[in-house]
Amino acid sequence: MSVIEDMGDALAQEVIAAMAELGDDRFYDKVSKVLLDASPTMQEAFLTAFRVRIAEKRGRAFIEAALQAKREGREGPRVIMDSGGGH
């Protein structure tokens, strides 16, 4: 990773932890706006790292829910396919 990617990832990790502590699921957006004023490049690195980390958390939560459902003999979580977003 480049220095900017490392910095963006470190900030993303801190923001995710702060979101939980603050109980503010839009806190990342506030940080993003602060970054944009100072450095659009840093903002993009932060948002990329943030999105990837949140996607990974969601993926892991889905896997755990599917495995738990299987162990309990029930149907797994539903997947709603959205053709409008993501990469």
PyMOL commands that set and color helices and strands:
alter all, ss='L'
color gray80, all
select helices_A, chain A and resi 3-22+27-38+40-71
alter helices_A, ss='H'
color red, helices_A
deselect
rebuild
show_as cartoon
